[in-house]
Amino acid sequence: MRQPLRHLLVTLALLAAATRGPAALREPTYYGTPLSIWIARLKSTDVRTRKDAVEAIGEIGQRAPEVAPAAVLPALTAAFKDKYAEVRERVIAQLLGLRTPEKGAVVPLLIEALDDPSANVRADAALTLGELGPAAEKAVPKLAAMLKDKENVNHWYAARSLGRIGPGAAAAAPALAEALKDTVPVRRRATVALGLIGPDAKAAGPALVAVLKDPNEDIRFEAALALACIGNAAGRSILEGSTGHRATEGLVRLGPKQEPLRALKRDLYSDDLYVRDSAAETLARLGPEAKGAANALADCLKNETAHASFRLAASTALLRMGEHKDEAVAALIKLVRDDAKNNAEMRMSAIELLEQAGPDAKAAIPVLREAVKDRDALVWHAAARALRKIDPPKPAARP
């Protein structure tokens, strides 16, 4: 047995000894198997066994945070040395949900993963760093370098994550400005990222002005919004002189919100299906910034004749706002059970939203159990994941 693994098992023994007592937790388990056994299985010669062990260790780290810093994170760090990329990918997948005292505790391992030989591992690491937001600021130099990754799709992942880190990613502004010459998806994401960084990205102003002539309408809009966000008055002027929900979305973000939000709320009641859907989708993108429209969205969901695509967008908006969660979950249940019977993609989208809602979506457990029998493999896989998130099996305590 190698020294790091022996050290982990000794640590677990000490933890178990320290927690003995009638009210204390013993070594946590996953499906009846103790953590120490799962850690030992990381040395199995079978790849599938090692992948399963990584998943089990990650699940224990989510449900038993008291062992995460001392045993789970070191075990996952050791597993990341695996020669098989699929095992390393499984490690990255477990890091986001790991409950450690400090949100940034997993950042060093994710930074290391940005240099992985596998393009998929690098992409997963970049995405996970973005989900950590400002806590991933130490990864900014590596993410900026990733904008020139040999796999073009990874440029998109890097730009997305830099935007999610926000003002702390200011050092990446020159690299993002250079990325404005990349492919359409990367140009758009780099433009968004510069806007999210804000005034500290002023140096990218000239590059963003050039993007106002981009042939892609969405990119031109994002450039105007980014210019406004970094303090360039021309950007706001463009938005104020434009029509449509995209311009309204930009004005809500810039503030004050009352007038543009009033226009979006009015459009939720439009007789035009497209206008209603577009207003709901815009509010979903705005999320917490559009909380002032939450009551109107909930009211519209009461309409039994509401179109399925509207229900999906309105529910997305409410969940992102953190408002009227019960109404949103009820609408998603109706989508999975009734409205989207002939649309597998929409069923899967609704199920994924229920998964994101987590324990707030307990009312959906019966319909998700039915969805596990769905004829579409993607749907039933999504339903199984959602059930694990909403109603996870509780780890048993070892006597």
C-alpha positions as CSV (number, residue, x, y, z in Angstrom):
1,M,0.0,0.0,0.0
2,R,1.5,3.4,-1.0
3,Q,2.2,5.9,1.8
4,P,-0.5,8.5,0.8
5,L,-3.2,5.9,0.9
6,R,-1.9,4.5,4.2
7,H,-1.9,8.0,5.6
8,L,-5.6,8.5,4.6
9,L,-6.7,5.3,6.2
10,V,-4.9,6.2,9.4
11,T,-6.6,9.6,9.3
12,L,-10.0,7.9,9.0
13,A,-9.2,5.6,12.0
14,L,-8.3,8.7,14.1
15,L,-11.5,10.4,13.0
16,A,-13.6,7.4,13.9
17,A,-11.9,7.2,17.3
18,A,-12.4,10.9,18.0
19,T,-16.1,10.7,17.2
20,R,-17.1,7.7,19.4
21,G,-20.0,8.3,21.7
22,P,-23.8,7.8,21.7
23,A,-24.5,11.0,19.6
24,A,-21.4,10.9,17.5
25,L,-21.0,10.0,13.9
26,R,-18.9,6.9,13.0
27,E,-17.0,6.5,9.7
28,P,-19.6,7.4,7.0
29,T,-20.7,4.9,4.4
30,Y,-22.1,5.0,0.9
31,Y,-24.6,2.2,0.1
32,G,-23.4,0.4,3.2
33,T,-19.7,0.5,2.4
34,P,-17.4,2.5,4.6
35,L,-15.3,5.4,3.3
36,S,-12.0,3.6,4.1
37,I,-13.0,0.7,1.8
38,W,-13.9,3.1,-1.1
39,I,-10.5,4.8,-0.7
40,A,-8.8,1.4,-0.8
41,R,-10.7,0.6,-4.0
42,L,-8.9,3.6,-5.7
43,K,-6.0,1.1,-6.1
44,S,-8.1,-1.5,-7.9
45,T,-6.8,-2.7,-11.2
46,D,-10.3,-2.4,-12.6
47,V,-11.1,1.1,-14.1
48,R,-14.8,0.8,-13.5
49,T,-14.2,0.0,-9.8
50,R,-11.9,3.1,-9.5
51,K,-14.6,5.3,-11.2
52,D,-17.2,4.0,-8.8
53,A,-15.0,4.6,-5.9
54,V,-14.4,8.2,-6.9
55,E,-18.1,8.8,-7.2
56,A,-18.8,7.2,-3.8
57,I,-16.0,9.2,-2.1
58,G,-17.4,12.4,-3.6
59,E,-20.9,11.6,-2.5
60,I,-19.7,10.9,1.1
61,G,-17.9,14.3,1.0
62,Q,-21.1,16.0,0.1
63,R,-23.1,14.3,2.9
64,A,-20.5,14.1,5.6
65,P,-18.6,17.4,5.4
66,E,-16.8,16.7,8.7
67,V,-14.5,14.2,6.8
68,A,-14.2,16.2,3.6
69,P,-11.0,18.2,4.4
70,A,-9.2,15.4,6.2
71,A,-10.0,12.4,4.0
72,V,-12.2,13.0,1.0
73,L,-10.3,15.8,-0.7
74,P,-6.9,14.1,-0.3
75,A,-8.4,10.9,-1.7
76,L,-9.8,12.7,-4.7
77,T,-6.5,14.5,-5.2
78,A,-4.7,11.1,-5.2
79,A,-7.3,9.7,-7.6
80,F,-6.6,12.5,-10.0
81,K,-3.2,10.9,-10.7
82,D,-5.0,8.0,-12.4
83,K,-3.6,7.3,-15.9
84,Y,-7.2,7.0,-17.3
85,A,-8.8,10.3,-18.3
86,E,-12.3,8.9,-17.5
87,V,-11.3,8.5,-13.9
88,R,-9.8,12.0,-13.7
89,E,-13.0,13.3,-15.3
90,R,-15.0,11.6,-12.5
91,V,-12.8,13.3,-9.9
92,I,-13.5,16.8,-11.4
93,A,-17.3,16.0,-11.5
94,Q,-17.2,15.4,-7.7
95,L,-15.3,18.5,-6.7
96,L,-18.1,21.1,-7.2
97,G,-20.4,19.5,-4.6
98,L,-17.7,18.8,-2.1
99,R,-18.6,20.5,1.2
100,T,-15.3,21.9,2.5
101,P,-14.9,24.7,5.1
102,E,-13.5,27.0,2.4
103,K,-15.1,27.2,-1.0
104,G,-11.8,27.6,-2.7
105,A,-10.2,24.4,-1.1
106,V,-10.6,22.5,-4.4
107,V,-9.2,25.3,-6.6
108,P,-5.5,24.1,-6.5
109,L,-6.5,20.7,-7.9
110,L,-8.7,22.3,-10.6
111,I,-5.9,24.6,-11.6
112,E,-3.7,21.5,-12.0
113,A,-6.4,19.9,-14.1
114,L,-6.2,22.8,-16.6
115,D,-2.9,21.3,-17.8
116,D,-4.3,17.8,-18.2
117,P,-3.5,16.0,-21.5
118,S,-7.2,15.2,-21.9
119,A,-9.2,18.0,-23.5
120,N,-12.3,16.8,-21.7
121,V,-10.7,17.0,-18.3
122,R,-9.4,20.5,-19.1
123,A,-12.9,21.6,-20.2
124,D,-14.5,20.1,-17.1
125,A,-12.0,21.8,-14.8
126,A,-12.6,25.2,-16.5
127,L,-16.4,24.8,-16.1
128,T,-16.1,23.8,-12.5
129,L,-13.9,26.8,-11.7
130,G,-16.5,29.1,-13.3
131,E,-19.2,27.6,-11.0
132,L,-17.0,28.5,-8.0
133,G,-17.1,32.2,-9.1
134,P,-14.9,34.7,-7.3
135,A,-13.4,31.9,-5.1
136,A,-11.6,30.7,-8.2
137,E,-9.6,34.0,-8.7
138,K,-6.3,32.2,-8.4
139,A,-7.1,30.3,-11.6
140,V,-7.3,33.5,-13.7
141,P,-3.8,33.2,-15.3
142,K,-4.3,29.6,-16.3
143,L,-7.8,30.3,-17.7
144,A,-6.5,33.3,-19.6
145,A,-3.9,31.0,-21.2
146,M,-6.6,28.4,-22.0
147,L,-8.1,31.0,-24.4
148,K,-5.4,29.7,-26.7
149,D,-5.9,26.0,-26.0
150,K,-5.4,23.7,-28.9
151,E,-9.0,22.6,-28.7
152,N,-11.1,25.6,-29.8
153,V,-14.2,24.6,-27.7
154,N,-12.0,25.0,-24.6
155,H,-11.6,28.7,-25.5
156,W,-15.4,29.0,-24.8
157,Y,-15.2,27.3,-21.5
158,A,-12.3,29.5,-20.4
159,A,-14.1,32.7,-21.4
160,R,-17.3,31.6,-19.6
161,S,-15.4,30.9,-16.4
162,L,-13.5,34.2,-16.5
163,G,-16.8,36.0,-16.7
164,R,-18.2,34.1,-13.8
165,I,-15.2,35.0,-11.7
166,G,-16.1,38.6,-12.4
167,P,-14.0,41.7,-11.4
168,G,-11.3,39.4,-10.0
169,A,-10.6,38.3,-13.6
170,A,-9.5,41.8,-14.6
171,A,-6.0,40.5,-15.4
172,A,-7.5,38.4,-18.2
173,A,-9.0,41.4,-20.0
174,P,-6.2,41.6,-22.7
175,A,-6.5,37.9,-23.4
176,L,-10.3,38.2,-23.7
177,A,-10.0,41.2,-26.0
178,E,-7.8,39.1,-28.2
179,A,-10.4,36.3,-28.1
180,L,-12.9,38.8,-29.7
181,K,-11.3,37.7,-33.0
182,D,-12.1,34.0,-32.4
183,T,-15.1,31.9,-33.6
184,V,-18.7,33.2,-33.1
185,P,-19.4,31.3,-29.9
186,V,-16.0,32.4,-28.3
187,R,-16.4,36.0,-29.4
188,R,-19.8,36.2,-27.8
189,R,-18.7,34.6,-24.6
190,A,-15.6,36.8,-24.4
191,T,-17.7,39.8,-24.9
192,V,-20.0,38.8,-22.1
193,A,-17.0,38.1,-19.8
194,L,-15.6,41.6,-20.3
195,G,-18.9,43.1,-19.3
196,L,-19.1,41.0,-16.2
197,I,-15.5,42.0,-15.2
198,G,-16.8,45.6,-15.4
199,P,-14.8,48.9,-15.2
200,D,-11.5,47.1,-14.6
201,A,-11.8,45.9,-18.2
202,K,-11.7,49.4,-19.6
203,A,-8.5,48.6,-21.6
204,A,-10.7,46.3,-23.8
205,G,-12.9,49.3,-24.8
206,P,-11.4,49.8,-28.3
207,A,-11.7,46.1,-29.1
208,L,-15.3,46.1,-28.0
209,V,-16.1,49.2,-30.1
210,A,-14.7,47.2,-33.1
211,V,-17.1,44.3,-32.2
212,L,-20.1,46.7,-32.6
213,K,-19.6,46.0,-36.4
214,D,-19.7,42.3,-35.9
215,P,-22.0,40.5,-38.4
216,N,-23.7,38.6,-35.6
217,E,-26.5,40.5,-34.0
218,D,-26.2,38.8,-30.6
219,I,-22.5,39.7,-30.4
220,R,-23.2,43.3,-31.3
221,F,-25.8,43.5,-28.5
222,E,-23.3,41.9,-26.0
223,A,-20.6,44.4,-27.1
224,A,-22.9,47.4,-26.4
225,L,-23.8,45.9,-23.0
226,A,-20.2,45.2,-22.2
227,L,-19.2,48.8,-23.2
228,A,-21.9,50.2,-20.9
229,C,-20.7,47.9,-18.0
230,I,-17.1,49.0,-18.3
231,G,-18.3,52.7,-18.2
232,N,-18.4,53.6,-21.9
233,A,-21.4,55.9,-22.5
234,A,-21.7,54.8,-26.1
235,G,-22.8,51.4,-25.0
236,R,-25.8,52.7,-23.0
237,S,-26.8,55.0,-25.8
238,I,-27.0,52.1,-28.2
239,L,-29.2,50.1,-25.8
240,E,-31.5,53.0,-25.1
241,G,-31.9,53.6,-28.8
242,S,-32.7,49.9,-29.5
243,T,-36.0,47.9,-29.3
244,G,-36.7,44.4,-28.3
245,H,-36.2,42.3,-25.2
246,R,-32.4,42.0,-25.6
247,A,-32.0,45.8,-25.3
248,T,-34.5,45.7,-22.3
249,E,-32.4,43.0,-20.7
250,G,-29.3,45.1,-21.0
251,L,-31.1,48.2,-19.4
252,V,-32.3,46.1,-16.5
253,R,-28.8,44.9,-15.8
254,L,-27.5,48.5,-15.9
255,G,-30.2,49.9,-13.8
256,P,-32.4,51.6,-12.7
257,K,-34.6,48.5,-13.3
258,Q,-38.2,49.8,-12.8
259,E,-39.0,51.0,-16.3
260,P,-37.5,48.1,-18.3
261,L,-39.0,45.6,-15.9
262,R,-42.4,47.1,-16.3
263,A,-42.1,46.6,-20.1
264,L,-41.2,42.9,-19.6
265,K,-44.0,42.3,-17.1
266,R,-46.5,43.8,-19.6
267,D,-45.2,41.5,-22.3
268,L,-45.9,38.4,-20.2
269,Y,-49.6,39.1,-20.8
270,S,-49.3,39.7,-24.5
271,D,-51.6,37.9,-26.9
272,D,-48.6,37.0,-29.0
273,L,-47.1,33.7,-28.0
274,Y,-43.6,34.7,-29.2
275,V,-43.7,37.9,-27.2
276,R,-44.7,36.1,-24.0
277,D,-42.1,33.4,-24.5
278,S,-39.4,36.0,-25.2
279,A,-40.3,38.0,-22.1
280,A,-40.1,35.0,-19.9
281,E,-36.8,33.8,-21.4
282,T,-35.4,37.3,-20.9
283,L,-36.4,37.2,-17.2
284,A,-34.9,33.8,-16.9
285,R,-31.5,35.1,-18.1
286,L,-31.7,38.1,-15.7
287,G,-32.5,35.8,-12.8
288,P,-32.2,37.6,-9.4
289,E,-31.8,40.9,-11.1
290,A,-35.5,40.7,-12.2
291,K,-37.1,39.7,-8.9
292,G,-39.5,42.5,-9.4
293,A,-41.3,40.5,-12.0
294,A,-41.6,37.3,-9.9
295,N,-45.3,37.9,-8.9
296,A,-46.3,38.4,-12.6
297,L,-44.5,35.2,-13.6
298,A,-46.2,33.2,-10.9
299,D,-49.6,34.7,-11.9
300,C,-49.0,33.8,-15.5
301,L,-48.2,30.2,-14.5
302,K,-51.7,29.9,-13.1
303,N,-53.1,30.1,-16.6
304,E,-54.0,26.6,-17.6
305,T,-53.7,27.5,-21.3
306,A,-50.1,28.7,-20.9
307,H,-47.9,27.2,-23.6
308,A,-45.3,24.5,-22.6
309,S,-42.3,26.6,-23.7
310,F,-43.6,29.5,-21.6
311,R,-44.0,27.3,-18.5
312,L,-40.5,26.1,-18.9
313,A,-39.0,29.6,-19.3
314,A,-41.2,31.1,-16.5
315,S,-40.2,28.3,-14.1
316,T,-36.6,28.7,-15.0
317,A,-36.9,32.4,-14.2
318,L,-38.6,31.8,-10.8
319,L,-36.1,29.2,-9.7
320,R,-33.2,31.5,-10.6
321,M,-34.8,34.3,-8.7
322,G,-35.4,32.1,-5.7
323,E,-39.1,33.2,-5.7
324,H,-42.4,31.2,-5.9
325,K,-40.5,27.9,-5.9
326,D,-43.6,25.8,-5.2
327,E,-45.4,27.3,-8.2
328,A,-42.3,26.7,-10.4
329,V,-41.9,23.1,-9.3
330,A,-45.6,22.5,-9.9
331,A,-45.3,23.8,-13.4
332,L,-42.3,21.6,-14.1
333,I,-44.1,18.6,-12.8
334,K,-47.0,19.3,-15.1
335,L,-44.5,19.6,-18.0
336,V,-42.9,16.2,-17.3
337,R,-46.2,14.5,-16.7
338,D,-48.5,16.1,-19.3
339,D,-47.4,19.0,-21.4
340,A,-44.2,17.5,-22.9
341,K,-45.3,13.9,-23.4
342,N,-44.2,14.1,-27.1
343,N,-41.1,16.3,-26.6
344,A,-38.2,14.4,-25.0
345,E,-35.9,17.4,-25.1
346,M,-38.4,19.5,-23.1
347,R,-39.0,16.7,-20.6
348,M,-35.3,16.5,-20.0
349,S,-35.0,20.3,-19.6
350,A,-37.8,20.3,-17.0
351,I,-36.2,17.4,-15.1
352,E,-32.8,19.1,-15.1
353,L,-34.4,22.2,-13.6
354,L,-36.0,20.0,-10.9
355,E,-32.6,18.6,-10.2
356,Q,-31.2,22.1,-9.8
357,A,-34.0,22.9,-7.3
358,G,-32.8,20.0,-5.1
359,P,-34.8,19.4,-1.9
360,D,-37.2,22.2,-2.9
361,A,-38.5,19.9,-5.5
362,K,-39.5,17.0,-3.2
363,A,-43.1,17.2,-4.6
364,A,-41.6,16.0,-8.0
365,I,-40.4,12.7,-6.6
366,P,-43.4,10.6,-7.8
367,V,-43.3,11.9,-11.3
368,L,-39.5,11.5,-11.4
369,R,-39.8,7.9,-10.4
370,E,-42.2,7.4,-13.3
371,A,-39.7,9.3,-15.6
372,V,-37.0,6.7,-14.8
373,K,-39.1,4.4,-16.9
374,D,-39.2,6.8,-19.8
375,R,-38.6,5.4,-23.3
376,D,-35.9,8.0,-24.0
377,A,-32.5,7.1,-22.4
378,L,-31.5,10.7,-21.9
379,V,-34.7,11.5,-20.1
380,W,-34.5,8.5,-17.7
381,H,-30.8,9.2,-17.0
382,A,-31.8,12.8,-16.1
383,A,-34.6,11.6,-13.9
384,A,-32.2,9.2,-12.0
385,R,-29.7,12.1,-11.4
386,A,-32.5,14.3,-10.2
387,L,-33.8,11.8,-7.8
388,R,-30.3,11.4,-6.3
389,K,-30.1,15.1,-5.8
390,I,-33.6,15.7,-4.5
391,D,-33.9,12.5,-2.4
392,P,-30.4,11.1,-1.8
393,P,-29.9,7.8,0.0
394,K,-28.8,8.7,3.5
395,P,-25.4,7.3,4.5
396,A,-25.7,4.8,7.3
397,A,-23.5,5.2,10.4
398,R,-21.1,2.4,11.0
399,P,-21.7,0.9,14.5
